[in-house]
Amino acid sequence: MAKRNRSITAKVKERRRKEGRGLGRGADYKPELRIQDVSSIGLATRDKGWKTGRPQHFMSKLEWVYFYILEWSLIVTDILEQFPLDIDETLAIAKSLGIAHPTDPKTKEPVVMTTDFIVVVGNRTNEIRYARTIKYMNKLSSIRVLEKLEIERVYWTYRDVDWGIVTELDVDLSLAGNVEWVHFHYRAMTLAPIKEILIRNIESYLAPRMLSEKLPLRHLTDECDSALSLKPGSSMAVVRHLIANRHLEVNMSKPIQPEGYVPLIKKPAILR
């Protein structure tokens, strides 16, 4: 099989522009970069985003982790990843700063710069946008990385948009891991053929015991499967669905261990 040519040319940039990269909202949004546009570091969610209803594309594991944090937030309404910056503006900013604009290493064509996440809070009539760049701490010692970040910072400053850098020190890895664990089962359709009434029966069986009995979660869900004559693993899948939809409230900042005791929180979890 021929190796995919991922070099940036004027033709590639024009094609992406015509495809509407960077336009749209929610399920209709098209990121500037998709995993097939870059090398093997690209990652995509294994199922559709809760807030967007579409597969989402990330260029590092840390971006993926931050995505799960955003998915869990009750105030975030949309997540626009790999958001393109106007190339004429970034070229002008780079020139004014005396910084070399990013170019394709092979073609030397100026590339469209992107911001890793535009985080939307609120609805379309009253929304606030935050621009967030995701970088590992060890990358911030690179002068070249800092130069490109300065172009990005100035770009968003001109637009009066809050811009910031998120590193691995800024994310709750336990929360992200828990959201990843429940993410696929957010939608009830992933539980087929378990019907809604059976989901409620499983919840009614498990919730009181999770509140009162200090038994491993796996033990309780296995008992539930047996009591309700379900296929093994059915109740655990429903638990993941119920946690994802906040019907079962647990401490999301503490790793969920199915083989251990997972207590319920009687009061609603505090929004982080």
C-alpha positions as CSV (number, residue, x, y, z in Angstrom):
1,M,0.0,0.0,0.0
2,A,1.3,3.4,-0.9
3,K,2.3,5.7,2.0
4,R,-0.1,8.6,2.5
5,N,1.4,12.0,1.5
6,R,0.6,14.4,4.3
7,S,2.7,17.3,3.0
8,I,1.0,20.7,3.1
9,T,0.7,22.4,-0.3
10,A,-1.3,25.4,-1.5
11,K,-3.7,22.9,-3.1
12,V,-4.2,21.0,0.2
13,K,-5.0,24.2,2.1
14,E,-7.5,25.3,-0.6
15,R,-9.2,21.9,-0.5
16,R,-9.5,22.0,3.3
17,R,-10.9,25.6,3.0
18,K,-13.6,24.4,0.5
19,E,-14.4,21.5,2.8
20,G,-15.3,24.0,5.5
21,R,-12.6,23.0,8.0
22,G,-13.1,25.0,11.1
23,L,-16.7,25.8,10.4
24,G,-19.9,24.5,12.0
25,R,-20.9,23.6,15.6
26,G,-21.6,20.4,17.4
27,A,-22.0,17.5,15.1
28,D,-21.5,19.7,12.0
29,Y,-18.1,21.1,13.0
30,K,-15.1,20.0,10.9
31,P,-11.7,20.2,12.5
32,E,-8.8,21.6,10.5
33,L,-6.8,18.4,11.3
34,R,-8.1,14.9,11.4
35,I,-6.2,11.8,12.4
36,Q,-5.8,10.8,8.8
37,D,-4.2,14.1,8.0
38,V,-1.2,13.6,10.4
39,S,1.3,10.9,11.4
40,S,0.5,8.0,13.7
41,I,0.4,10.2,16.9
42,G,-3.2,11.2,16.0
43,L,-6.0,9.8,18.2
44,A,-9.7,9.7,17.9
45,T,-12.4,8.9,20.4
46,R,-13.6,5.4,20.2
47,D,-17.2,6.6,20.3
48,K,-19.0,9.8,19.6
49,G,-18.5,12.8,21.9
50,W,-21.3,13.4,24.4
51,K,-21.6,17.1,23.6
52,T,-20.9,17.0,19.9
53,G,-22.4,13.7,18.7
54,R,-19.4,13.1,16.4
55,P,-16.0,11.3,16.6
56,Q,-13.3,13.8,17.7
57,H,-9.7,14.1,16.7
58,F,-6.7,14.6,19.0
59,M,-3.0,14.9,18.3
60,S,-1.7,13.6,21.7
61,K,-2.8,11.5,24.6
62,L,-2.9,14.6,26.8
63,E,-5.4,16.2,24.4
64,W,-7.5,13.1,24.8
65,V,-7.3,13.3,28.6
66,Y,-8.3,17.0,28.6
67,F,-11.2,16.1,26.3
68,Y,-12.6,13.8,29.0
69,I,-12.4,16.6,31.5
70,L,-14.5,18.8,29.2
71,E,-17.0,16.1,28.5
72,W,-17.7,15.8,32.3
73,S,-18.1,19.5,32.9
74,L,-21.7,20.6,33.2
75,I,-21.0,24.1,31.9
76,V,-19.2,23.2,28.7
77,T,-21.7,23.0,25.8
78,D,-19.4,22.4,22.8
79,I,-15.9,21.3,22.1
80,L,-14.2,22.4,18.9
81,E,-10.8,20.7,18.5
82,Q,-8.0,21.5,16.0
83,F,-9.5,24.9,15.4
84,P,-7.8,26.8,12.5
85,L,-6.4,30.3,12.8
86,D,-6.6,32.7,9.9
87,I,-3.3,32.2,8.1
88,D,-3.1,35.8,6.8
89,E,-3.3,37.0,10.4
90,T,-0.8,34.6,11.8
91,L,1.6,35.4,9.0
92,A,1.3,39.1,9.9
93,I,1.7,38.5,13.6
94,A,4.8,36.3,13.0
95,K,6.3,39.1,10.9
96,S,5.6,41.8,13.5
97,L,7.2,39.6,16.2
98,G,10.2,38.7,14.1
99,I,9.3,35.0,14.4
100,A,9.4,32.4,11.6
101,H,5.9,31.2,10.8
102,P,5.4,27.4,10.8
103,T,5.9,25.8,7.4
104,D,5.7,22.3,6.0
105,P,9.2,20.8,6.3
106,K,9.1,19.4,2.8
107,T,7.2,21.9,0.7
108,K,8.1,25.0,2.8
109,E,4.5,26.1,2.4
110,P,3.2,28.2,5.4
111,V,0.8,25.9,7.3
112,V,-2.5,26.9,8.9
113,M,-1.9,27.1,12.6
114,T,-4.5,25.6,15.0
115,T,-5.6,25.9,18.6
116,D,-6.1,22.5,20.2
117,F,-9.5,23.4,21.8
118,I,-12.1,26.1,21.6
119,V,-14.2,25.4,24.7
120,V,-17.7,26.8,24.4
121,V,-19.6,27.7,27.6
122,G,-23.3,28.7,27.4
123,N,-25.7,28.7,24.6
124,R,-25.5,30.2,21.1
125,T,-27.2,33.5,22.2
126,N,-25.1,33.9,25.3
127,E,-21.8,32.0,25.0
128,I,-18.2,32.5,26.0
129,R,-15.4,30.9,24.2
130,Y,-12.1,29.9,25.7
131,A,-9.0,28.9,23.6
132,R,-6.8,26.2,25.1
133,T,-3.5,24.9,23.9
134,I,-2.4,21.5,25.3
135,K,1.3,21.0,25.9
136,Y,3.4,18.6,28.0
137,M,5.7,20.5,30.4
138,N,8.9,19.3,28.8
139,K,7.9,20.8,25.5
140,L,7.7,24.3,27.1
141,S,11.5,24.4,27.3
142,S,11.8,24.6,23.6
143,I,12.3,28.2,22.3
144,R,10.7,27.3,19.0
145,V,7.6,25.9,20.7
146,L,7.4,29.1,22.8
147,E,7.7,31.2,19.6
148,K,4.7,29.5,18.0
149,L,2.7,29.8,21.3
150,E,3.4,33.5,21.2
151,I,1.9,33.8,17.8
152,E,-1.2,32.0,19.0
153,R,-1.4,34.0,22.2
154,V,-1.3,37.3,20.3
155,Y,-3.9,36.0,17.8
156,W,-6.5,35.3,20.6
157,T,-5.6,38.5,22.4
158,Y,-6.6,40.5,19.3
159,R,-10.0,38.7,19.5
160,D,-10.4,39.3,23.3
161,V,-10.6,35.5,23.8
162,D,-9.2,34.0,27.0
163,W,-6.3,31.8,25.9
164,G,-4.2,29.5,28.1
165,I,-1.9,26.5,28.1
166,V,-2.9,23.3,29.8
167,T,-0.2,20.8,30.8
168,E,-0.3,17.4,32.5
169,L,0.0,19.2,35.8
170,D,-3.4,20.9,35.2
171,V,-5.6,17.9,34.7
172,D,-7.3,15.5,37.1
173,L,-6.1,12.1,35.7
174,S,-8.4,10.1,37.9
175,L,-11.4,12.1,36.7
176,A,-10.3,11.7,33.1
177,G,-9.8,7.9,33.6
178,N,-13.2,7.5,35.1
179,V,-14.9,9.4,32.3
180,E,-13.0,7.3,29.8
181,W,-14.2,4.1,31.6
182,V,-17.9,5.2,31.4
183,H,-17.8,7.1,28.1
184,F,-18.9,4.4,25.6
185,H,-22.0,3.6,27.7
186,Y,-23.3,7.1,27.9
187,R,-26.0,6.4,25.4
188,A,-28.6,3.8,26.3
189,M,-28.4,2.3,22.8
190,T,-25.0,0.8,23.7
191,L,-26.8,-1.4,26.2
192,A,-29.1,-3.1,23.7
193,P,-30.9,-5.4,24.2
194,I,-31.3,-4.1,27.8
195,K,-34.5,-2.1,27.8
196,E,-35.1,1.1,29.8
197,I,-37.3,-0.6,32.3
198,L,-34.6,-3.1,33.0
199,I,-32.0,-0.3,33.4
200,R,-34.3,1.2,36.1
201,N,-34.7,-2.3,37.8
202,I,-30.9,-2.7,37.9
203,E,-30.5,0.8,39.3
204,S,-33.1,0.1,42.0
205,Y,-31.3,-3.2,42.9
206,L,-27.8,-1.7,43.1
207,A,-28.2,1.8,44.4
208,P,-29.3,0.9,48.0
209,R,-26.6,-1.7,48.3
210,M,-23.9,0.6,47.0
211,L,-25.0,3.1,49.6
212,S,-25.1,0.7,52.5
213,E,-22.8,-2.3,51.8
214,K,-19.0,-2.1,51.5
215,L,-18.8,-4.8,48.9
216,P,-16.7,-4.8,45.7
217,L,-18.7,-3.3,42.8
218,R,-18.0,-6.5,40.7
219,H,-19.5,-8.6,43.5
220,L,-22.7,-6.5,43.5
221,T,-23.1,-6.4,39.7
222,D,-22.5,-10.2,39.4
223,E,-25.2,-10.7,42.1
224,C,-27.6,-8.4,40.2
225,D,-27.0,-10.3,36.9
226,S,-27.8,-13.5,38.7
227,A,-30.9,-12.1,40.5
228,L,-32.4,-10.6,37.3
229,S,-31.3,-13.5,35.1
230,L,-29.1,-11.3,33.0
231,K,-26.1,-12.1,30.8
232,P,-22.9,-11.7,32.8
233,G,-21.5,-8.2,32.6
234,S,-24.9,-6.6,31.9
235,S,-25.3,-4.9,35.2
236,M,-21.7,-3.5,35.1
237,A,-22.4,-2.0,31.7
238,V,-25.6,-0.4,33.1
239,V,-23.6,1.0,36.1
240,R,-21.2,2.7,33.6
241,H,-24.3,4.2,31.8
242,L,-25.8,5.4,35.1
243,I,-22.6,7.0,36.3
244,A,-22.0,8.7,32.9
245,N,-25.5,10.2,33.1
246,R,-25.1,11.1,36.8
247,H,-27.9,8.8,38.0
248,L,-25.4,7.1,40.2
249,E,-23.2,9.7,41.9
250,V,-19.6,8.6,42.8
251,N,-16.4,10.4,43.6
252,M,-15.0,10.9,40.1
253,S,-11.7,12.2,41.4
254,K,-11.0,8.8,42.9
255,P,-10.2,6.0,40.4
256,I,-13.1,3.7,40.0
257,Q,-12.0,0.1,40.7
258,P,-14.6,-2.4,39.7
259,E,-12.9,-5.0,41.9
260,G,-13.1,-2.7,44.9
261,Y,-15.7,-0.8,46.9
262,V,-17.3,2.1,45.0
263,P,-19.4,4.1,47.4
264,L,-22.2,6.3,46.2
265,I,-22.4,10.0,47.1
266,K,-25.8,10.8,48.7
267,K,-25.6,14.4,47.7
268,P,-25.0,15.6,44.1
269,A,-21.3,15.8,43.2
270,I,-19.8,19.3,43.4
271,L,-19.1,20.8,40.0
272,R,-15.3,21.2,39.5
